[in-house]
């Protein structure tokens, strides 16, 4: 799955176009990841069907279509679309048959349950440059605000835990060698993913104006 910072960067690209920039919206763009922080099944929060990897966007839209005009719920949808694009379009470009190619050309054979470790290490290394390149406002992590009373039942309402955890990850970010991604690759993904999401929203006739 894409990192919190990548999720926020995609959200900012979309928000800049359609006029959404509230804290509730950006909280929505990272909210599905509360599940892994509090030890709950991420497949539930991400609407993943048994035996699948990508979120079932259709099921989410059918359940919450009357609430997608709300900033938090809309941000949540953006998160699911971003993960879907990441899994289906991004990961296949650098993995094949349990092998992954690093930036220096090294081929690593990995166990299925270890691929996320490799990816998350790169996330931490590249957070700083992603924040700077996309001019992300991180006040979400240190300013108090009224948390939305969301209708989404697939996540616990422990937003403070999510923000505290993400804040720690950002503070611990460091610029070191990138094994899998460089900033150019991440920025390309953010741009392409944003355009993909906007097209999907239009196709599904989802209200995206403020």
NUMIMAR-148350 format. One line per field, with one value per residue (C-alpha): y, x, z; residue number from 1; chain. Coordinates in steps of 0.25 Angstrom, whole numbers. Each point is the difference from the previous one (the first is absolute). Layout:
BEGIN
yy <- (Y,...)
xx <- (X,...)
zz <- (Z,...)
num <- (NUM,...)
cadena <- (A,...)
END
This chain:
BEGIN
yy <- (0,14,8,11,11,-6,0,14,5,-7,7,13,-1,-3,10,11,-3,-1,9,-9,3,-3,-8,-9,-3,-3,-8,-9,-2,-7,-6,-14,-3,2,-15,-4,9,-5,-15,-2,-7,10,-7,5,14,-1,-7,-12,-12,-14,-5,14,11,13,7,-2,14,-3,-6,12,10,-8,0,15,7,9,5,2,15,0,4,-12,-11,6,-1,-14,-3,7,-9,-13,4,4,-14,-7,8,-3,-15,-2,10,3,-13,-8,10,-5,-14,-13,-14,3,8,15,9,11,13,-5,-12,-11,-11,-4,-12,2,-7,5,5,8,9,10,1,4,10,7,2,8,8,5,4,7,7,13,3,-3,9,11,-3,1,11,-9,7,-9,8,-11,-8,11,9,-3,0,-6,-14,-4,-8,-10,-10,-10,-12,-7,7,4,14,1,11,6,-14,1,14,-2,-13,7,12,-9,-6,13,5,-12,2,0,2,-12,-9,-4,-14,-1,14,13,13,1,-13,4,13,-7,-9,11,8,-12,-5,13,1,-15,4,12,-8,-11,10,6,-14,-3,13,4,14,6,15,6)
xx <- (0,4,6,-8,9,-3,-15,1,7,-10,-11,7,1,-15,-4,7,-8,-14,2,1,11,-7,7,-12,3,15,-4,-9,12,7,-11,-1,14,-5,-3,14,4,-11,2,-13,-1,4,-8,-13,4,5,-12,9,-8,5,12,2,10,-7,-11,-14,-4,-13,-5,5,-7,-13,0,4,-4,-10,12,11,-3,6,15,4,-8,6,14,-2,-5,13,8,-6,2,14,3,-7,8,13,-3,-5,9,13,4,0,10,11,-4,-1,-1,4,12,2,10,7,5,14,-5,1,-10,-6,-8,-10,-10,-14,-1,13,-3,-7,12,8,-10,-3,15,1,-13,7,13,-8,-10,8,1,-14,-5,9,-3,-15,0,-8,-7,3,-8,-9,9,3,-12,-13,-13,-14,1,-12,-11,1,-11,11,-1,13,10,1,-2,14,5,10,8,1,5,10,5,2,6,11,3,1,9,9,1,14,6,9,2,-13,-1,-12,-6,6,-7,-3,-7,-8,-4,-4,-9,-6,-3,-6,-8,-6,-5,-5,-8,-6,-4,-6,-8,-6,-3,-7,-8,5,-1,14,-3,1)
zz <- (0,-2,12,8,-7,-14,4,4,-12,-9,8,-1,-15,-1,10,-7,-12,6,12,12,10,14,11,-1,-14,2,12,-9,-9,11,8,-5,5,15,-1,0,11,10,-5,-8,-13,-11,-10,7,0,-15,-5,-5,-4,5,-9,-6,2,-6,7,-5,-4,-5,13,8,-10,1,15,2,-13,8,8,-10,0,14,1,8,-7,-13,5,4,-14,-6,9,-5,-15,3,6,-12,-9,8,0,-14,-7,8,7,-13,-6,10,4,-7,5,14,-5,1,-7,8,-5,-2,-8,10,0,13,2,12,7,-2,15,-1,-12,8,9,-12,-5,14,2,-13,4,13,-8,-11,9,2,-15,-3,11,-6,-15,3,10,10,12,12,10,0,9,10,1,7,-8,0,-5,-9,4,-11,-5,-4,9,-5,8,15,3,7,-9,10,0,-15,0,12,-7,-14,7,6,-13,-7,11,-2,-15,-5,-13,-3,-12,-7,-3,-9,-3,-3,1,-15,1,12,-7,-13,8,8,-13,-8,12,2,-15,1,13,-7,-12,9,8,-13,-6,13,0,14,5,2,1,14)
num <- (1,2,3,4,5,6,7,8,9,10,11,12,13,14,15,16,17,18,19,20,21,22,23,24,25,26,27,28,29,30,31,32,33,34,35,36,37,38,39,40,41,42,43,44,45,46,47,48,49,50,51,52,53,54,55,56,57,58,59,60,61,62,63,64,65,66,67,68,69,70,71,72,73,74,75,76,77,78,79,80,81,82,83,84,85,86,87,88,89,90,91,92,93,94,95,96,97,98,99,100,101,102,103,104,105,106,107,108,109,110,111,112,113,114,115,116,117,118,119,120,121,122,123,124,125,126,127,128,129,130,131,132,133,134,135,136,137,138,139,140,141,142,143,144,145,146,147,148,149,150,151,152,153,154,155,156,157,158,159,160,161,162,163,164,165,166,167,168,169,170,171,172,173,174,175,176,177,178,179,180,181,182,183,184,185,186,187,188,189,190,191,192,193,194,195,196,197,198,199,200,201,202,203,204,205,206,207,208,209,210)
cadena <- (A,A,A,A,A,A,A,A,A,A,A,A,A,A,A,A,A,A,A,A,A,A,A,A,A,A,A,A,A,A,A,A,A,A,A,A,A,A,A,A,A,A,A,A,A,A,A,A,A,A,A,A,A,A,A,A,A,A,A,A,A,A,A,A,A,A,A,A,A,A,A,A,A,A,A,A,A,A,A,A,A,A,A,A,A,A,A,A,A,A,A,A,A,A,A,A,A,A,A,A,A,A,A,A,A,A,A,A,A,A,A,A,A,A,A,A,A,A,A,A,A,A,A,A,A,A,A,A,A,A,A,A,A,A,A,A,A,A,A,A,A,A,A,A,A,A,A,A,A,A,A,A,A,A,A,A,A,A,A,A,A,A,A,A,A,A,A,A,A,A,A,A,A,A,A,A,A,A,A,A,A,A,A,A,A,A,A,A,A,A,A,A,A,A,A,A,A,A,A,A,A,A,A,A,A,A,A,A,A,A)
END
